[in-house]
């Protein structure tokens, strides 16, 4: 019996991001860092009409399956890192649009 381990794997899984972001779809979770909501949002980029204060995160069933609403604007623009959350494989992120777009 031969067992091999792929040490070149650079992903621990994927999260899915959609809504009012510039790049929708799956994002790989790197193995060498803690992948947070703010990092995923920074990679995807908000559109002009994104509601940064009401970003919805659906945690995977393995992580409890809970729904969260996070003010990502406070994390990115005001540096409130205590509000940032760690993402796990299977998490889904939805960025809603603002009700009024000026």
N, C-alpha and C positions, 0 to 999 in steps of 0.2 A: 504494500500500500504506500502510495506517495501522496503527501499532503503539501500543498503549496499555499503561500500567503502572498497576496498581491499588495506589496507595500507602496506601489505607485498609484494606488487609488487616491484621488484627490477630493473625493466627495463622500459625505456621510449620508447622503440622501438629497431630497429636493423639497422645496416649498413652492407654492403656487401663488402668484400675485396677479391681481386683475383690478379693473376699474379705471379710475382717472390717473393712470400712470403712463409714462412714455413707452415703456417696454413691458408688455404683459407676458405671462407665461411662467414656466418653471425656472427656478434659480437653484443651482447646486449649493449645498452646504459644505464649505471647505472643512477638511479634517484638521487643519492646523490653527484654527481660530474659533472663538465663540461667535456664532452667527446670530446677530440680533435683528430686531424689527427695523431699527434705524438704518442698519447696513443694507438690508434688503430694499428699503425705500430709496436709499441713496443710489443704489445700483439701477433701480427701475426709473427713478425720476418722477416727481409729481408733474401733472399737467397744470395749466393755469387755473383750471376750474376745480381742482382737487380740494376736498375738505380735509385739511391736515389734522383737524381736531377730533375727527370721528372715524379713525381708521379701525376697521373691524378685523379681528384675528380669530379664526376658528382653529383651536388647537386640535391636533390629531387625536383619534380615539386612544392611541397608546399613551398620550399625554393628558388624558382626562376628558377630552372632547368638549371643553368649555368654550364659550364665546366671550371675547373681550373687546372693549372699545378703548382705544389708546389715543391720546393726544400726541401725535408724532411731531407736530409743530413745536411743542414745548421741549421735546427731546432734542431736535435738530437746531432750532433757532435760539432756544434759551438754555441749552446745556443741561436739562434735567434728566441726567442719566439714570436716576432711580426709577423713572417711569418706563425705561426701555426693558424689553423682555427678550429672553433667549428663544430662538426658534428651533423647532425639532422637525425631523422628516415627516412630511404629510400635513404640516400646518398650511392653512390657506389665509391669504391676506386680501382684503377688499378695501380699496380706497374709494369712498363715495364722492359724488360731486356736491358742490355748494348749491344750496337752494336758490340763492340769488347770485348771479354772476355779473359783476360790474367791471 
